[in-house]
C-alpha cells in the first residue's frame, strides 16, 4: 500500500484534497488491470501540469536572463522541460516509489522509466496547482529546478558567449578578457552579482545575474551584442 501521508511529508505539502495527489500517481497500466479501483489515470493532470511547468520555467528564465534572446531562452526551456530532465528531478523526491502501477509495468521496471516519472511529475504539479494554487506550484517547481536551471545555462550559453568573446579579443589584442566581480547585493539566498569584463584596465561591459557565472555570461553577451552593432 502506498503511504500518501509519508509522501506529503517528503514534499512538505499537505493536500486539502488528497484524492488529487492519489490521482497524480495513477499510471494507465494500473487502470487497465484494476478498472474498478481507480476511475482515471494521471494523464489529464499530466496535460495541465505540462502547461503550468512551462509557464513557471518561462517566467523564471525571462526574469533571470534579461539579456538572452528568444532563441537562447527557448533552448534553455526545452532542455529543462524535456523528459530526461523531468525524470531526473522526479528521482530527487523518489516519485517512482509512490506510483500506482500495474503488475506488468512494475515488473518491467516501470518505477524508474523516464516516461512514467516525467508524466507523474507533471501530474503532481497539476495536483499541487489545483489544490494549493499557482504560487504553491511555483515554489515547488523552482525549489527542485533551481540547480538544474543554472546547470543548463552554464553548459550552454555561458560557454558559448564567453568562448566567442575570447576568440575575438585574443585575435585582436593577443590577450584573453578577464572577469571581475564589482558588486554583490542582497541576502545570501538571493544575491545579485555584478561583473565587469575587461581587457587589462579597460572595461568592455558589465553583466548582472544570480550567480557569478551568469553575471559573466551576461557581460560577455552584452559585449558581443555591442561588437555586432559596431
C-alpha positions as CSV (number, residue, x, y, z in Angstrom):
1,X,0.0,0.0,0.0
2,X,1.4,3.4,-1.0
3,X,1.7,5.8,2.0
4,X,0.4,9.1,0.8
5,X,0.9,10.7,4.2
6,X,4.6,9.9,4.1
7,X,4.8,11.3,0.5
8,X,3.2,14.5,1.6
9,X,5.7,14.8,4.4
10,X,8.5,14.3,1.9
11,X,7.1,17.0,-0.3
12,X,6.4,19.3,2.7
13,X,2.9,19.8,1.3
14,X,-0.3,18.8,2.9
15,X,-3.1,18.5,0.4
16,X,-6.6,19.8,1.2
17,X,-7.9,17.2,-1.2
18,X,-5.6,14.1,-1.0
19,X,-7.5,12.4,-3.9
20,X,-5.8,14.8,-6.2
21,X,-2.4,13.6,-5.1
22,X,-3.5,10.0,-5.4
23,X,-4.8,10.6,-8.9
24,X,-1.5,12.2,-9.9
25,X,0.2,8.9,-9.1
26,X,-2.1,6.6,-11.0
27,X,-0.4,5.2,-14.2
28,X,-2.7,4.0,-17.0
29,X,-1.4,0.4,-16.5
30,X,-3.0,0.4,-13.1
31,X,-6.4,1.3,-14.5
32,X,-6.1,-1.4,-17.2
33,X,-5.5,-4.1,-14.6
34,X,-7.8,-2.7,-11.9
35,X,-10.6,-0.7,-13.7
36,X,-12.9,-0.6,-10.7
37,X,-10.3,0.6,-8.2
38,X,-9.4,4.0,-9.6
39,X,-11.7,5.8,-12.1
40,X,-8.9,7.5,-14.1
41,X,-5.2,7.7,-14.7
42,X,-3.0,10.7,-14.3
43,X,-2.9,11.6,-18.0
44,X,-5.4,14.6,-17.8
45,X,-3.4,16.0,-14.9
46,X,-0.2,15.5,-16.9
47,X,-1.6,17.7,-19.6
48,X,-2.4,20.5,-17.2
49,X,0.9,20.1,-15.3
50,X,2.9,20.5,-18.5
51,X,1.3,23.9,-19.1
52,X,1.9,25.1,-15.5
53,X,5.5,23.9,-15.6
54,X,6.1,25.6,-18.9
55,X,4.7,28.9,-17.6
56,X,6.8,28.9,-14.4
57,X,10.0,27.9,-16.2
58,X,9.5,30.5,-18.9
59,X,8.9,33.3,-16.4
60,X,11.9,32.3,-14.4
61,X,14.2,32.3,-17.4
62,X,12.7,35.7,-18.6
63,X,13.5,37.2,-15.2
64,X,16.9,35.7,-14.6
65,X,18.4,36.1,-18.1
66,X,17.4,39.7,-19.1
67,X,19.9,39.9,-22.0
68,X,19.2,36.5,-23.5
69,X,17.5,36.4,-26.9
70,X,14.3,34.4,-27.6
71,X,16.3,31.6,-29.2
72,X,18.5,31.1,-26.2
73,X,15.6,31.2,-23.8
74,X,13.8,28.7,-25.9
75,X,16.8,26.4,-25.8
76,X,17.0,26.6,-22.1
77,X,13.3,26.0,-21.6
78,X,13.4,22.9,-23.9
79,X,16.4,21.5,-22.0
80,X,14.6,21.9,-18.7
81,X,11.1,20.5,-19.6
82,X,12.3,17.5,-21.7
83,X,11.5,14.0,-20.5
84,X,15.0,13.2,-19.2
85,X,15.3,16.3,-17.1
86,X,11.8,15.8,-15.6
87,X,12.7,12.2,-14.7
88,X,15.9,13.3,-13.1
89,X,14.1,15.9,-11.0
90,X,11.4,13.3,-10.1
91,X,14.0,11.0,-8.7
92,X,15.0,13.7,-6.2
93,X,11.7,13.2,-4.4
94,X,11.6,9.4,-5.0
95,X,8.5,9.8,-7.1
96,X,8.8,6.3,-8.6
97,X,8.3,4.6,-5.3
98,X,4.9,6.2,-4.9
99,X,3.4,5.3,-8.3
100,X,0.3,3.1,-8.7
101,X,1.4,0.7,-11.5
102,X,0.0,-2.4,-13.0
103,X,1.9,-5.6,-12.2
104,X,3.2,-6.0,-15.7
105,X,4.5,-2.4,-15.8
106,X,6.1,-2.7,-12.4
107,X,7.9,-6.0,-13.2
108,X,9.2,-4.3,-16.3
109,X,11.0,-1.6,-14.3
110,X,8.2,0.9,-14.6
111,X,9.1,2.8,-11.4
112,X,12.3,4.1,-13.0
113,X,11.1,4.6,-16.6
114,X,11.7,8.2,-17.6
115,X,8.3,8.4,-19.4
116,X,6.5,7.3,-16.2
117,X,8.5,9.6,-14.0
118,X,8.1,12.6,-16.2
119,X,4.4,12.1,-16.7
120,X,3.7,11.6,-13.0
121,X,5.9,14.7,-12.1
122,X,3.8,16.9,-14.4
123,X,0.6,15.4,-13.0
124,X,1.9,16.1,-9.5
125,X,2.5,19.7,-10.4
126,X,-1.1,20.0,-11.7
127,X,-2.4,18.4,-8.4
128,X,-0.5,21.0,-6.4
129,X,-1.7,23.8,-8.6
130,X,-5.4,22.7,-8.3
131,X,-5.1,22.1,-4.6
132,X,-2.9,25.0,-3.5
133,X,-2.8,27.5,-6.3
134,X,-0.2,28.8,-8.7
135,X,2.0,30.3,-6.0
136,X,2.5,27.0,-4.3
137,X,3.1,25.2,-7.6
138,X,5.7,27.8,-8.5
139,X,7.6,27.3,-5.2
140,X,7.5,23.5,-5.6
141,X,8.9,23.7,-9.1
142,X,11.6,26.3,-8.5
143,X,12.9,24.6,-5.3
144,X,13.5,21.5,-7.4
145,X,14.6,23.1,-10.7
146,X,16.8,25.9,-9.3
147,X,20.2,24.0,-9.6
148,X,19.2,22.5,-13.0
149,X,18.4,25.9,-14.4
150,X,21.9,27.2,-13.7
151,X,23.5,24.0,-14.7
152,X,21.8,24.1,-18.2
153,X,22.7,27.8,-18.5
154,X,26.3,27.2,-17.7
155,X,26.6,24.2,-20.1
156,X,25.1,26.2,-22.9
157,X,25.1,30.0,-23.3
158,X,27.8,30.7,-20.8
159,X,30.3,28.6,-22.5
160,X,29.2,29.9,-25.9
161,X,29.2,33.6,-25.2
162,X,32.5,33.6,-23.2
163,X,34.3,31.4,-25.7
164,X,33.1,33.6,-28.7
165,X,34.2,36.8,-26.9
166,X,37.6,35.2,-26.0
167,X,38.2,34.3,-29.6
168,X,37.5,37.8,-30.8
169,X,39.6,39.5,-28.2
170,X,42.6,37.2,-28.5
171,X,42.6,37.6,-32.3
172,X,42.6,41.4,-32.0
173,X,44.6,42.0,-28.8
174,X,46.5,38.8,-28.2
175,X,45.2,38.7,-24.7
176,X,42.2,36.9,-23.0
177,X,39.4,39.0,-21.4
178,X,39.2,38.9,-17.6
179,X,36.1,38.9,-15.4
180,X,35.8,40.8,-12.1
181,X,33.0,40.8,-9.5
182,X,32.4,44.5,-8.7
183,X,29.3,44.2,-6.6
184,X,27.2,41.6,-4.8
185,X,23.9,42.7,-3.2
186,X,21.0,41.1,-1.4
187,X,20.7,38.3,1.2
188,X,22.8,35.1,0.8
189,X,19.9,33.1,-0.6
190,X,19.1,35.7,-3.3
191,X,22.3,37.6,-4.1
192,X,22.7,39.6,-7.3
193,X,26.2,39.8,-8.7
194,X,27.6,42.4,-11.0
195,X,30.6,41.5,-13.1
196,X,32.8,43.6,-15.4
197,X,34.6,42.0,-18.4
198,X,37.9,43.8,-19.1
199,X,41.0,43.9,-21.3
200,X,43.7,45.0,-18.9
201,X,42.2,48.1,-17.2
202,X,39.7,48.8,-20.0
203,X,36.1,47.8,-19.1
204,X,34.3,46.3,-22.1
205,X,30.9,45.6,-20.5
206,X,29.0,44.8,-17.3
207,X,26.6,42.0,-16.6
208,X,24.4,41.0,-13.6
209,X,23.0,37.7,-12.5
210,X,22.0,35.5,-9.6
211,X,25.4,33.7,-9.8
212,X,28.9,34.8,-10.7
213,X,28.8,32.6,-13.8
214,X,25.5,34.0,-15.0
215,X,26.8,37.6,-14.5
216,X,29.9,36.7,-16.5
217,X,27.7,35.2,-19.3
218,X,25.6,38.3,-19.4
219,X,28.6,40.6,-19.5
220,X,30.1,38.6,-22.4
221,X,26.7,38.6,-24.2
222,X,26.4,42.4,-23.8
223,X,29.9,42.9,-25.3
224,X,29.2,40.6,-28.2
225,X,26.0,42.5,-29.0
226,X,27.8,45.8,-28.9
227,X,30.5,44.5,-31.2
228,X,27.9,43.1,-33.6
229,X,26.3,46.6,-33.8
230,X,29.7,48.2,-34.5
